[in-house]
Amino acid sequence: MALASAEIAVAVGVSLAFAYWSTGIKVNPMSRVGQVSGLATLQVHLLAIGLPLLAAVTVTAFRGSERLHRLLVRFGCAVVAGLATGFIAGGIVVALHGTPWPLAGQGDDNGHLADWAAIIIRSGHLTNIYPPLLPHLQAWWAVQFTNGEPSLAMKQIQTLLIAVSTPAAYLSWRMFLRPLPALGVGLVSSLPVALPYKPYSTLALIILVPLLGKFLQVLRRAPRRPLRESVWLGLFIGAGLAVLFLFYAGWHVWSAPGLVIAVLALFPWRSGRQGVGRALAFLGSTALAFAVLAGRYTVVLLSATGTKDRWCSPMVLVDPGYIAMSPYPYRAANTMGGWPPPGEFGGVGVFSVLMIIGIGVALALGVHRSPVVVAAACFLSAWVVRFWISHNMERDQAVQLYVRTYHQLLYCGLVLMCWAVVLAGRWLHRRLQALPDATGLRMPGAGRTRVAAVGVLTAGLLFGGMAASATADSYMPENPKYGWLSGQAWAAHQIRKPDGHCPKYADHGQCSDPRQYPTHEAPAAPDNGTLTCDYPWKQDN
């Protein structure tokens, strides 16, 4: 227990410390030269931590004791996990250097959240259907730390949530895997879905899928556990699911059909009366904890099923069968024929083909494993929901948030692809060990696994640094007409600071006054019942 707590502390601590270290990078984020220098400085920081770590692991691989090497690998994986999104958070710190405002300033989703937090500060409650945890957290944070200014609070919360994303992924998969494979699954699956302008949503997704995997695993093992232990586990898992639901509810909704099927298929029906009773007790305690914490909001959400979503984002216009990349970082998404990019295999790209193969291999080798079953169930569920909603989009003149299934599909697909690598490696190892002359294929002693740790950590550092840099780079400030993500940071530099001065790097030294927050929830905007949605290049003609 002490080692597990220390591992958590290292992963989270490194991510937050790296983000804080980035506040010392003093560059002009509105200049491309300054942006490149800032990103390069973050890479130098990464190397300053990563290279000594790799050196220590390498030395113990050949000269240290087995126990020391295992400890270094365990905490080294936690360090690498912390560095990845600590780097992204550091990149956002660089992009927002000189301004106290968050990504998007007081606009877009962050603007809505700030409005709701301001209402909570004034009235103490919020009545709309948005998951309530983040607006209440933002309101509390603003009162405690930012003199009641909710947008300034969002900048700090945003940075914290970005920083802890890959530590959360790594630690969640540690429920099933040893440090090295958990690091691989955590990094590869979570970094491509990182969403710095809305980190709370993908953070909930990153944790939800492995937590549902643990839920299914405990359910299947409940007949062999003491009743008291099953009940306590149910209460703990139910509380975790409720907190994530109150943070961002969409993933629960899109995963529910697949999860129900998985539970019915894998419920221990044949474990005898006592076994079935223990499994039902676990389900009951899970449902009880969830209902106590999130029951009220669940009722609110169900009562709003008739609400129409008519927001047309660039993703609404993308082929619904395409889930390889988001169009937001790419200017080609706004040009005729520019998105999605052409694929090599019947219109399907190499990445998608590899992910599809990975899904097949994971199911072939791991269909009996709870985390694989849950990831596949969440993928299939979101896949069906995506097409069911979008096939009625023209008829209903509503989007109904179906585009958000993109992140769930990509994340679950990558999880399954990573599990395919883990399971295929184990399968190959067993086959090699069974060969009559397998001795010649083995490295003497424990050297094989020790050297492998050096390779995995090196690859993790390289991939984490490269992926984090690419993500942070897409948010470096630029006029919104050149890119939506880069426009998020640009907008934050154009709003006057609370002290009355313009941000240091405001465009041409000019800025606008911050808008006033509403004192009460505004009535719903008039709805003309139609969905206005088309390509920008077509709208300009």
N, C-alpha and C positions, 0 to 999 in steps of 0.2 A: 504493500500500500504506500509506503514511504517513497519507493522508487517511482511508482506511477504518479504520485503527486509531484515529485521532482521533475518528471518528464513533462507533465502539463505546464509546470511553472517555467521550464526552459523554453518550450515551444512558444508560449504566449509572451514570455518576457523578452525573448530575442526579437519577435516581430514588433513589439511596441518600442523596444529600445532602438531598433533600426530606424523606425519611422521618426522617432524623436531626434536621432542623430542627423537625420536629413534636414532638420530645421536650421542647421548650421551652413547649408549650401546657399550661398548668396549669389544668385545669377539673375539676369533679366529674363523672366519666363516668357515675355512677349517677343523676344528675339530668338530666331532659330539657332543662332550660335550659342546663346545662353541655354536654350533647351538641350542641345547636344552636350554641352559642357556639364549640365546638371545630371543628365542620364549617365554620362561617363563617370562622374564623381560617385554616383550610386554604385556603379560597377566596381569602382575602387574600394568602396566600403564593403561590398560583398566579398571581394577577394581578401580584404584585410581580416575578415572573420573566417572565410572558407578555406583558405590555403593552410593556415595553422591547424585547422581541424583535420584536413586531409593528411597533413604530415603526421599528426599524432596517431590517426587510425592506421596509416601505412606502417609506422614504426611498430605499433603493437601487433600488427598482422604477422610480423616476422620475429619479434623479440619479446613481446609482452606476454603476460599470462592470459589464459582464456577468459577469466573473469574480468580482467581489466579491459580486454579488447571488446567484450560484449557490452560492458558499460559505456565505453566510448562510442560504439556503434549506436547503441540505443539513444544516447543523448545527442550524438551527432545527427541522427535522423531528425530529432526534435529541432535541432538548430537549423538544419536545411529547410525544414517545413516552415519555421518562423521567418527565415530570410526571404522566402518567395513573395508572399503578399506584404511582408514588411517593406520590401523593395517597391511594390506597387503603391503602398501608402506613402512611402518616401517620394515617389514620383509625383503624386498628387500634391504633397506638401511643396515640392519645387514648383509645380504648375500654378499653385495659389500663393506663391511667395509675394508678399507685399499687399495682400488683401485679406481681410478677416472673413470674407463671405465664402460660402461653400460652392461646390460645382453647381452651375446654373444660377447662382446668385439667389434671387427671390422668385425665380421662375420654375416652370416645369413641375415635376413631382415634388421636388424639394420645396418649392413655393407653396404647394398645397399643404404639405406636412407642417410647414412653418405657420400657415394660417390656422390649422387645426390646433397646433400647440399653443398659439396665442389665445385661442378661444378657451382652451382648457385652463390656461393660467388665469383668465378672467372669471370663468364660470365654474371651473372644477370638473366639467364633464364634456363629452362629445357624443353626438347621437347618430352620426352617419355610419355607413356600413364598412368603412375601411378598418382593417385589423387595428385594434386600439393600443397595442403595447408600445409601438414606436412613438406615436404622437404624445402619449403620456410620459414616456421616458424623455422625449425632447423637451416637453414643458418643464419637467422636474429639473433637468440639466440646465435649462436656461435660467431658472430661478436661482439655482445653486452657484452657477459658474459664469454666466454671461450677462448678468444684470438684466435678466428677463427678456433678452433678445433671442428668439428661437432659431433664426437663421444662423447666427453665430454658433449656437449650440450644435446645429446640424453639422457644421464643418468639423467640429471635434469628434462628434459621434461617428460621422462618416469615416474619418481617418482611423479611428479605433476598430470599427467593424471591418474595414478593408484589411487592416493589418492582421487580424486574427483569423482570416478566412482559411488559409492553408493549414495553420495549426489545428483549426477545428476539423478540417478534412482528415488530416493525418491521425489525430487522436480518436476520431470517430471510427476509422477503419482499424485502429489498434484493438478494437473489441473483437476482431476476428483474425488478425494477421500479426506476424512478427514485425519488428520495426522496418526492415528493409522493404518487404513487399507493401507494407502499409504506406510507406513514403512514396513508393511508385504509384500506387493507386490514388493516393491523396493528391499528389502534385499533378499527375497527368489528367485526372478527371476534373479538378477544381479550377485550375488556372485558365483553361479555355472559356469557362463560364463566368469568370470574374467580371463584376459589374460595378466599378468604382462609384458611379453616380447614384447607384441604388444598391449598395452592398448588403443591406438587410435582407433583401429578397433571395439572392443566391446563397447567402450564408445559411438561411433556413433550409434551402434545398440540399446543400452540402451535408448538413447534419441529419436531415430527415430520412434520407434513403438508408444509410447504415443503421439509424435508430429503428426503422421499420424492419430491417433485417434482423436486428437483435430481438425485436418483438416476436417475429415469426420463429426464431430459433428457440426462445424461451417457451413459447407456446408448444412447440413440438416436444420439448424436453420436460414439460410440466408434469407428466405422469411419473417421472423418476425423481422429482424434487419434493422436498417436504412442503406441505400445504402453506405453511407460514412464509417460507421463502418465496414461493410463487406469488403469493398475494403482495408481498413487499416489492418484488420486482415489477409486478403489474402497476402498482401505485407510482413507482419511480418512472417507468416508461410512459405511463399515461400522463404524468405531469410534464415530462419532456415534450411529448407530442402536443400537449395543450399550449405550452409556451411558444413552440414554433408556429402553431396555428394562429396564435394571437399576434405573432410577429409578421407572418405573411401566410395567408390561407390558401392561395392558389394551388400550391403543390399538393396539399391534402385533398383538395377537390378533384384534381385531375388524376391522382393516384388511387382514389377510393375504389372505383370499379375493379381495377386489377388486384388490389389488396384483398378485397372481399373474396374474389375467386381463389386467390392463393390460400387464404385462411380456410375456406371450405374444403379445398383440395388436400391440404396438409394437416388439418386438424386431427389429433390422435383418436379417431373414432374407435379404433380396435384395441385400445389400451385398457379395457375393462371399466367397470362402473366407477371405481375409485380414480383411475387415471383420467377418465372423461370429466369427473367432478373437479379434479385439480386444474385441468385445462380450462374449464368453465370459470373456476374461481379466479384464475389469472386474467381471463378476458373480462370478467366482471370488475375486478379491481382496476384494470387499465381503463375501462369505460367510466368507472366512478371518478377516478382522478381527473380524467379529461373533462367530464361533465361539470365537476365542481369548479374547475379553473376556466373552462372555455364554453360551458354550456350556454350561458347567456348570449355570448357573441354568435354561437352557432345558430341560435334561434333568430337573431337579427339577420344573419346572412341568408338563412333559408327564406325569410320573409321578403327578401329583396330579389328573388329569382326572376321577377319580371322586369328588372332594370335593364335598359338597353345601353350597350356600349357602342358608340358610333365614332370612336377615335380612330382615325386613319394614320397609322405610323408607316414608315417605309417597309416594315416587315409584312404588312397586310398585302402588299402587292407582289411578294415573292412566291414562287412556286411552293405550295404547301408541302410538297414532298421533299423539299430541300432544307436540310438542317445542319449543313456542314459549317457555315460561318454566318455571322451577323452582318448585315449590310452597313451598320452604323459607322464603322471606322473608314469606310471606303467611299471615295467620291464617285466611283463608277456606278454606285447604286442610284444616282440621280440622273444618269445619262441613258439614252435609248439603247436597249440591248446590252447594258453594262452589268446587269445583275439578274440571276446568279452567274458566276463565271462558268465558262464551258467546261464540261467534264470529259474525261478521256474514254470512259467505258459506257457507251450508250447514253452520254450526257451526265453520267455519274463520275465524280472525281475520285482520285486515288485514295484520298483520306476517307471518303464515305465507303469505298470498297473495303478498305482495311477494317473500318469499324464494323461493317456488316459481317465480315469474316470473323472478327473477334466475338461478336454476339453469338454467332453459330458455334464457335469453339467453346465459349464459356458455357453454353447450354448443353453441349455434347459431353463435356467433362465435369460440369458442376451443377447439373439440374437438381441434384439432391441437396445442395447447399443453400441454406436459408438466404444469405446475402445475394447470391446469384438469382435465386427465384424472385426475391423482392425487386431487385434492379430490373429484371426482365418484366415483371408484372407492372411496375411503374412506367417502364418504357412503352409497353403495349397499351396500357390504359391511356396514356397521354397521346399516343399515336391515333387511337380510335377517336378519342374526344376531339382531337385536332381536326380530323376530317369530318366528323359529324357536325361540328359547329360551322366549319368553313363551307361545307356543301350547302348549308342553309343561309349563307351570308347574303346572297343576292335577294333571296326571298324575304328574309327578315330585316334586311337593311341594317344589320348589326354585326359587329366584330366579336363581341362577347369575350374579349381577352384571349381568343384562341392562339394568337401569336406568341403568348407567353409560354406555351407548351414547348417552344423551341429550346429553351434552356433546360427543361427537364429531359427532353429527348436526347440532347447532346450530352448532358451529364450522365444519364443512365447508360447511354451507348458507350461512352468512354469508360465508365466503371466496368461494364461487361467486357470491353476490350482488354482492360488491365487484368481483370480476373482470368481472362483467357490465357494471358501470358504467364500468370502465376501458376495456374492449373496445368498448363502445357509443360512448364518447367518441371513441376513435380512429377508429372507423368513420364517425361523423358528421363528424369533421374532414376525413377523406379525401373524403367526398362534397361537402362545402362547397368544398374546394379545387378540385374538378373542375368546379364550375359556371362557365359562361362569364363571369359578372359577379361572381365571387367576391371581387374586389378590394374592393368596397364592404362586404363582411362582415368584413374584417380590420381589426384595430387597427394603426395604423402602427408599424413597427419591431418591437422585441421586447417592447413594452408589454403585449401580450395575455398572454403566459405569465408575465410578471413580476407583473401584477395578480392573475392566477389564484393565484399562490403566496400572496399576502396572504389571499385568500379561504379557501384550503384550510387554512392555518395557523390562521386565526381560528376556522373551524369545528372544527378538531381540538382547540383549546384549550377551546372551549365544550362540545363533546361529552365530551371527556376529563374535564373538571371536573364536569359534571353526572352522568355515569355513575359516576365514581369516588365522588362524594359519596353517590349513592343506594346503591351497594354498601357503603360504609363505614357508612352510617346503619343498614343492616339488621343490622349486628353490634354496634351500640351496646347496652350491657348492659341487660337487663330480665329479670325473673323468667321462667324457662323455660316456665311455663304460658301465657305470652303470645306465645311464638315460639321456635322451635328455634335459629335463628341468633343472636338476641339473648341467648339463654340461654347460648351459648358463652362470651361475655365475662363474663356475670354469674357463671358458675361459677368463673372465674379469680379473682374478687374474694372468694371464700368460703373460700379455703384459706390456712392459716397460713404465713407467710413463713419462710424458713430461720433468720432471726434470732429466731424465737419470737413475733413480733408479728403481729397480724391486718393484712391490707392496709388501707390508709387509708380506703377507701370500702366496706369489708365491710358487708353488710346488717345494720343495727342494731348495728354494731360487733362482731358475733359471727362466728366462723369455725371451721372444722374442721381437725384436724391432717392433714398430708399423709399419704397411705397409703404403706406400705412397698412397695418394688419386689421382684418375685420374684427368687430366686437361680438359678432354672432354668426351662426351658420347661414349662409345665403341660400335662398330658395333655388331649386333646380332650374337650370337654364331652359328656355323654351326648346322643345324638341319638334322639329318639322317632320320627323319620321323617315328621313332619308339619309343614306350614307354617301357622303361626297368624298370620293377617293380615286385618285389617279396619279400617274407618274408626274413628277415636277416638269419634265420636258414637254409633256403633253398639255399640262395646264398653262404653260407659258405661250402656247401657240394660239 
